[in-house]
Amino acid sequence: MGNRKNSLEELAELTRTAGGEVEKKTTHSPDNVNPAFYIGRGKLFEVKAELENSSINLVIIDGKLSPAQHRNLEEELETRVIDRNQLILDIFSLHARTKESKLQVEKAQLEYLFSRLTGKGEEMSRLAGGIGTRGPGETKLETDRRRISDRIHRLKQELKDISRTREVQRQDREDPVIALTGYTNAGKSTLLNQITGGDNMVADQLFATLDSTLHKFNLPSGKRAIITDTVGFIRNLPHQLIASFRATLEEITRADIILHIVDGSTEGVDQRINVVEDVLNDLEADPHEEFLIINKIDKISGNKLENLKTRHPDACFISARTGDSVDELLELINSSINQRLSRVSSTIPYNQAGLVEKIHNRGQVEEEEYSQEGISITALVPEDLAKKTHRISGGN
């Protein structure tokens, strides 16, 4: 019962994020999904009576409706009906700001619409198959399908071009990448701002951030790193969105370290952790290391905080808003990166002084001395830089 209540509260929050006002909530048995209306006839009559005595003009179903169920509900209730998927798509459309995110959302919306047009066509064939059934309605349906299919194809090509550009940029990166991921509204953007001193948009609402952002910052050792934030996840995220945002989500799959941010103050913490881990598994994310970060400890009561620490002893507990324990998190990241560094001790010719600058930026210098032969340096550096240093110094 608790999970169903949390799900309904989440649907209400999604509705408010989309700009709607929640007037009434009601539940039905999820074990008895009606193939014609999704909800049972008793609940259908109850909702219809409620609509007749109110100004409500939209019904939102916390589930995925088939094309037939959607049409039957609208005809019976005589008002607009949408499902959870359509609501989430609408929010994504509302919050898309960059060209890429707008293309991604449009593609997801059209794929969702196309699946429903296809469903209607199949139903029409079953109802009135054979010669002489191709009326103007079916002709228009096929025209709509073709137009939508063409647009989806063009969007895919544009997104591929953007993805190729990102891949080239990714290959030029030398600094370690830390990816922030987590359930929507877990505080990822707030943590990003806390770490980088940035001013990315922060809002207490679901899916406030859709666009992947990259920022350079210095770790406690002075070493540079890149931190990236991207779209948050949610229970039953429409598969069209996962597919459309896959190129953006590759930032997570290519990261050296994943920080899984969790809102510890909300209900159903463990369920939210599982949702995110399932998506990461689907994306085949395989970082060198992943840390669980329980955020918003400033909003958690003593007993609940202790309970969370008992259930998640390896987690890092922080408040991104106040900065509490963020320094400890940075030390954890610093230590993880240092564990993968190799020690080099070489004399680098002066005409290769740019390599010394890279060692300072990407590594941890222990000793440095200038002589007639060149710059003698001992440092901890990433493996690729260690190989380059060894090659340029001639194995010294």
C-alpha positions as CSV (number, residue, x, y, z in Angstrom):
1,M,0.0,0.0,0.0
2,G,2.9,2.3,0.8
3,N,4.4,2.0,-2.6
4,R,1.0,2.8,-4.3
5,K,0.7,5.9,-2.1
6,N,4.2,7.0,-2.9
7,S,3.5,6.5,-6.6
8,L,0.3,8.6,-6.4
9,E,2.1,11.4,-4.6
10,E,4.8,11.3,-7.3
11,L,2.2,11.5,-10.0
12,A,0.7,14.5,-8.2
13,E,4.2,16.2,-8.1
14,L,4.6,15.4,-11.8
15,T,1.3,17.1,-12.5
16,R,2.3,20.2,-10.6
17,T,5.6,20.3,-12.4
18,A,3.7,20.3,-15.7
19,G,1.7,23.3,-14.5
20,G,-1.5,21.5,-13.4
21,E,-3.4,21.7,-10.2
22,V,-4.4,18.4,-8.4
23,E,-8.0,18.5,-7.4
24,K,-8.7,14.9,-6.6
25,K,-6.7,11.6,-6.1
26,T,-8.2,8.1,-6.2
27,T,-6.7,4.6,-6.3
28,H,-7.7,1.4,-8.0
29,S,-6.6,-2.2,-7.6
30,P,-3.5,-2.7,-9.9
31,D,-4.2,-6.4,-9.9
32,N,-7.4,-5.9,-11.9
33,V,-6.5,-3.9,-15.0
34,N,-9.5,-3.7,-17.2
35,P,-8.5,-4.4,-20.9
36,A,-11.1,-1.9,-22.1
37,F,-10.7,1.0,-19.7
38,Y,-7.6,0.2,-17.6
39,I,-9.6,0.9,-14.4
40,G,-12.6,-1.2,-13.4
41,R,-16.2,-0.2,-14.2
42,G,-17.0,0.6,-10.7
43,K,-14.0,3.0,-10.5
44,L,-15.0,4.4,-13.9
45,F,-18.5,5.3,-12.8
46,E,-17.0,6.9,-9.6
47,V,-14.6,9.1,-11.6
48,K,-17.4,10.0,-14.1
49,A,-19.6,11.1,-11.2
50,E,-16.8,13.2,-9.8
51,L,-16.2,14.9,-13.1
52,E,-19.9,15.8,-13.5
53,N,-19.8,17.6,-10.2
54,S,-16.6,19.5,-10.6
55,S,-14.6,21.7,-13.0
56,I,-11.9,19.1,-13.5
57,N,-10.9,19.0,-17.2
58,L,-8.1,16.4,-17.2
59,V,-7.7,12.8,-15.9
60,I,-4.2,11.4,-15.5
61,I,-3.7,7.7,-15.2
62,D,-0.7,6.4,-13.2
63,G,0.1,3.7,-15.7
64,K,0.5,3.1,-19.4
65,L,-2.7,3.2,-21.5
66,S,-3.1,1.2,-24.7
67,P,-4.6,3.2,-27.6
68,A,-7.9,1.5,-27.1
69,Q,-8.0,2.2,-23.4
70,H,-7.1,5.8,-24.0
71,R,-9.9,6.3,-26.5
72,N,-12.5,4.4,-24.5
73,L,-11.8,6.4,-21.4
74,E,-12.1,9.8,-23.2
75,E,-15.4,8.7,-24.8
76,E,-16.8,7.4,-21.5
77,L,-15.6,10.3,-19.3
78,E,-16.1,13.0,-21.9
79,T,-12.9,14.7,-21.0
80,R,-9.2,14.6,-21.8
81,V,-7.3,11.7,-20.5
82,I,-3.5,11.1,-20.5
83,D,-1.3,8.5,-18.9
84,R,1.9,8.7,-16.9
85,N,4.1,8.5,-20.0
86,Q,2.4,11.3,-21.8
87,L,2.7,13.5,-18.7
88,I,6.5,12.9,-18.4
89,L,6.9,13.6,-22.1
90,D,5.1,16.9,-21.6
91,I,7.4,17.9,-18.7
92,F,10.4,17.0,-20.7
93,S,9.1,19.2,-23.6
94,L,8.5,22.0,-21.1
95,H,12.1,21.9,-19.7
96,A,14.1,21.3,-22.9
97,R,16.3,24.3,-23.5
98,T,19.2,23.3,-25.8
99,K,18.9,22.3,-29.4
100,E,19.9,18.7,-28.6
101,S,17.4,18.2,-25.7
102,K,14.6,19.7,-27.8
103,L,15.4,17.3,-30.7
104,Q,15.5,14.4,-28.2
105,V,12.2,15.2,-26.6
106,E,10.5,15.8,-30.0
107,K,11.7,12.4,-31.2
108,A,10.4,10.7,-28.1
109,Q,7.0,12.4,-28.4
110,L,6.7,11.5,-32.1
111,E,7.6,7.9,-31.4
112,Y,5.0,7.8,-28.6
113,L,2.4,9.3,-31.0
114,F,3.4,6.9,-33.8
115,S,2.9,3.9,-31.6
116,R,-0.6,5.1,-30.8
117,L,-1.4,5.7,-34.5
118,T,-0.2,2.3,-35.4
119,G,-2.4,0.8,-32.7
120,K,-5.4,2.6,-34.0
121,G,-4.7,1.3,-37.5
122,E,-4.5,-2.3,-36.2
123,E,-7.8,-2.0,-34.4
124,M,-9.5,-0.5,-37.5
125,S,-8.3,-3.5,-39.5
126,R,-9.7,-6.0,-37.0
127,L,-13.0,-4.2,-36.8
128,A,-13.6,-3.7,-40.5
129,G,-11.0,-5.6,-42.6
130,G,-11.3,-6.4,-46.2
131,I,-12.1,-4.6,-49.5
132,G,-13.9,-1.3,-49.3
133,T,-12.8,-0.4,-45.8
134,R,-10.2,2.3,-46.8
135,G,-12.2,5.4,-46.0
136,P,-10.9,8.9,-45.8
137,G,-10.1,8.4,-42.1
138,E,-7.7,5.5,-42.8
139,T,-6.1,7.4,-45.7
140,K,-5.4,10.4,-43.4
141,L,-4.1,8.0,-40.8
142,E,-1.5,6.6,-43.2
143,T,-0.6,10.1,-44.3
144,D,0.0,11.1,-40.6
145,R,2.1,7.9,-40.1
146,R,4.3,8.7,-43.1
147,R,4.8,12.3,-42.1
148,I,5.7,11.4,-38.5
149,S,8.0,8.6,-39.7
150,D,9.9,11.0,-42.0
151,R,10.3,13.5,-39.2
152,I,11.6,10.9,-36.8
153,H,14.1,9.8,-39.4
154,R,15.3,13.4,-39.8
155,L,15.6,13.9,-36.1
156,K,17.6,10.7,-35.8
157,Q,20.1,12.0,-38.4
158,E,20.4,15.4,-36.6
159,L,21.0,13.6,-33.3
160,K,23.6,11.3,-34.8
161,D,25.5,14.4,-36.1
162,I,25.5,15.9,-32.6
163,S,26.6,12.6,-31.1
164,R,29.5,12.4,-33.5
165,T,30.6,15.9,-32.5
166,R,30.4,14.9,-28.9
167,E,32.4,11.8,-29.5
168,V,35.2,13.8,-31.0
169,Q,35.2,16.2,-28.1
170,R,35.2,13.2,-25.7
171,Q,38.3,11.8,-27.3
172,D,40.2,15.1,-26.7
173,R,39.5,15.0,-23.0
174,E,42.4,14.0,-20.8
175,D,41.1,14.8,-17.3
176,P,39.1,12.1,-15.3
177,V,35.3,12.4,-15.6
178,I,32.9,12.2,-12.7
179,A,29.3,11.7,-13.6
180,L,26.4,12.7,-11.4
181,T,23.4,10.5,-11.7
182,G,20.3,9.7,-9.6
183,Y,16.5,9.9,-9.2
184,T,15.1,13.2,-10.4
185,N,15.2,16.1,-7.9
186,A,17.9,14.4,-5.8
187,G,20.0,17.5,-5.7
188,K,22.5,16.8,-8.5
189,S,22.6,20.4,-9.9
190,T,22.9,21.8,-6.4
191,L,25.9,19.5,-5.8
192,L,27.4,20.5,-9.1
193,N,27.2,24.2,-8.2
194,Q,28.7,23.5,-4.7
195,I,31.7,21.7,-6.2
196,T,32.4,24.0,-9.2
197,G,31.1,27.3,-7.8
198,G,28.8,27.5,-10.8
199,D,25.3,28.8,-11.1
200,N,23.4,26.1,-13.0
201,M,19.7,26.3,-12.7
202,V,18.4,24.7,-9.5
203,A,14.7,24.1,-8.9
204,D,12.7,22.1,-6.4
205,Q,10.8,20.2,-9.1
206,L,11.1,17.0,-11.1
207,F,13.2,17.0,-14.2
208,A,14.5,20.6,-13.8
209,T,17.7,19.6,-15.6
210,L,17.6,17.8,-18.9
211,D,20.8,18.9,-20.6
212,S,24.2,17.3,-20.0
213,T,26.6,19.9,-18.7
214,L,30.4,19.6,-18.3
215,H,32.5,21.6,-15.9
216,K,36.2,21.5,-15.0
217,F,37.2,21.8,-11.3
218,N,40.2,21.2,-9.1
219,L,40.4,18.3,-6.6
220,P,42.0,18.8,-3.2
221,S,45.3,17.6,-4.6
222,G,45.2,20.4,-7.2
223,K,44.5,17.9,-9.9
224,R,41.9,18.8,-12.5
225,A,38.8,16.8,-13.2
226,I,35.6,17.1,-15.2
227,I,32.2,16.7,-13.6
228,T,29.0,16.1,-15.6
229,D,25.4,16.3,-14.8
230,T,22.5,14.9,-16.9
231,V,18.8,14.1,-16.8
232,G,17.5,12.5,-13.6
233,F,15.6,9.1,-13.7
234,I,12.2,8.2,-12.4
235,R,10.1,5.0,-12.0
236,N,8.8,3.8,-15.3
237,L,10.6,6.4,-17.4
238,P,9.1,6.1,-20.9
239,H,11.3,3.9,-23.0
240,Q,11.1,6.4,-25.8
241,L,12.9,8.9,-23.6
242,I,15.7,6.5,-22.6
243,A,16.2,5.7,-26.3
244,S,16.2,9.4,-27.4
245,F,18.5,10.5,-24.6
246,R,20.9,7.5,-24.9
247,A,23.6,9.6,-26.6
248,T,23.5,12.1,-23.8
249,L,23.4,9.4,-21.2
250,E,26.6,8.0,-22.7
251,E,28.4,10.6,-20.6
252,I,27.5,8.4,-17.6
253,T,28.6,5.2,-19.3
254,R,32.1,6.7,-20.2
255,A,32.7,8.2,-16.8
256,D,35.6,7.2,-14.6
257,I,33.5,7.6,-11.4
258,I,29.8,7.7,-11.0
259,L,28.2,9.5,-8.0
260,H,24.8,8.1,-7.5
261,I,23.0,11.0,-5.7
262,V,20.0,10.0,-3.5
263,D,17.5,12.3,-1.7
264,G,17.7,10.8,1.8
265,S,14.8,13.0,3.1
266,T,12.1,11.5,0.8
267,E,10.1,8.3,1.2
268,G,11.0,5.1,-0.5
269,V,14.8,5.7,-0.6
270,D,15.7,2.1,-1.4
271,Q,13.1,1.8,-4.2
272,R,14.6,5.0,-5.8
273,I,18.1,3.6,-5.5
274,N,16.9,0.4,-7.3
275,V,15.2,2.4,-10.1
276,V,18.5,4.2,-10.9
277,E,20.6,1.1,-10.6
278,D,18.3,-0.7,-13.1
279,V,18.7,2.1,-15.6
280,L,22.5,2.1,-15.1
281,N,22.5,-1.6,-15.8
282,D,20.4,-1.1,-18.9
283,L,22.9,1.5,-20.1
284,E,25.7,-0.9,-19.3
285,A,27.5,1.7,-17.3
286,D,30.8,0.3,-16.1
287,P,32.8,3.0,-14.2
288,H,36.1,2.3,-12.4
289,E,34.1,3.2,-9.2
290,E,30.6,4.1,-8.1
291,F,29.8,5.9,-4.9
292,L,26.4,6.1,-3.3
293,I,25.8,9.7,-2.0
294,I,22.9,10.3,0.4
295,N,22.0,14.0,0.0
296,K,19.9,16.4,2.0
297,I,21.0,15.3,5.5
298,D,20.1,18.8,6.7
299,K,16.4,17.7,6.1
300,I,16.7,14.2,7.8
301,S,15.7,13.6,11.4
302,G,18.2,11.9,13.7
303,N,16.5,8.5,13.9
304,K,16.0,8.3,10.1
305,L,19.6,9.4,9.4
306,E,20.9,6.7,11.7
307,N,18.7,4.1,10.1
308,L,20.0,5.1,6.6
309,K,23.6,4.9,7.9
310,T,22.9,1.4,9.2
311,R,21.3,0.3,5.9
312,H,24.0,1.9,3.7
313,P,27.2,1.8,5.7
314,D,29.4,2.5,2.6
315,A,27.5,5.6,1.5
316,C,28.7,9.2,1.8
317,F,26.3,11.4,3.6
318,I,26.2,15.1,2.6
319,S,24.1,18.2,2.2
320,A,24.7,19.8,-1.2
321,R,22.7,22.8,-0.2
322,T,24.7,23.7,2.9
323,G,28.0,22.1,1.8
324,D,28.1,19.8,4.8
325,S,30.6,17.0,4.2
326,V,31.1,17.9,0.5
327,D,34.8,18.3,1.3
328,E,34.8,14.7,2.5
329,L,33.2,13.6,-0.8
330,L,35.9,15.5,-2.8
331,E,38.6,13.7,-0.7
332,L,36.9,10.4,-1.5
333,I,37.0,11.2,-5.3
334,N,40.6,12.4,-5.0
335,S,41.6,9.1,-3.3
336,S,39.9,7.0,-5.9
337,I,41.6,8.8,-8.8
338,N,45.0,8.7,-7.0
339,Q,44.7,4.9,-6.7
340,R,44.8,4.6,-10.4
341,L,47.9,6.8,-10.9
342,S,51.4,5.6,-11.9
343,R,54.6,7.0,-10.5
344,V,57.1,8.4,-13.1
345,S,60.6,9.7,-12.5
346,S,62.0,11.3,-15.7
347,T,64.1,14.1,-17.2
348,I,62.1,15.9,-19.8
349,P,63.8,18.1,-22.4
350,Y,63.0,21.8,-22.4
351,N,61.5,21.6,-25.9
352,Q,58.9,19.3,-24.4
353,A,58.0,21.6,-21.5
354,G,54.3,21.4,-22.4
355,L,54.4,17.9,-21.1
356,V,55.5,19.2,-17.7
357,E,52.4,21.5,-17.7
358,K,50.2,18.5,-18.4
359,I,51.8,16.6,-15.5
360,H,51.0,19.5,-13.2
361,N,47.4,19.7,-14.5
362,R,46.6,16.0,-14.6
363,G,48.9,14.5,-12.0
364,Q,50.5,15.1,-8.6
365,V,54.0,16.4,-8.6
366,E,56.3,15.1,-5.8
367,E,59.7,16.5,-6.9
368,E,60.8,18.8,-9.6
369,E,64.3,20.1,-10.5
370,Y,65.7,22.1,-13.4
371,S,69.2,21.3,-14.8
372,Q,71.1,21.7,-18.1
373,E,69.7,18.3,-19.3
374,G,66.1,19.3,-18.8
375,I,63.3,19.2,-16.1
376,S,63.7,16.2,-13.7
377,I,60.3,15.4,-12.3
378,T,58.8,12.7,-10.1
379,A,55.0,12.6,-10.1
380,L,51.9,10.4,-9.9
381,V,50.1,10.6,-13.3
382,P,47.4,8.7,-15.3
383,E,48.6,5.7,-17.2
384,D,48.3,7.3,-20.7
385,L,50.5,10.3,-19.5
386,A,53.0,7.9,-17.8
387,K,53.5,6.1,-21.2
388,K,54.0,9.4,-23.0
389,T,56.4,10.7,-20.4
390,H,58.5,7.5,-20.6
391,R,58.5,7.7,-24.4
392,I,59.6,11.4,-24.6
393,S,62.3,11.1,-21.9
394,G,63.7,8.1,-23.7
395,G,63.1,5.7,-20.9
396,N,65.0,7.7,-18.3
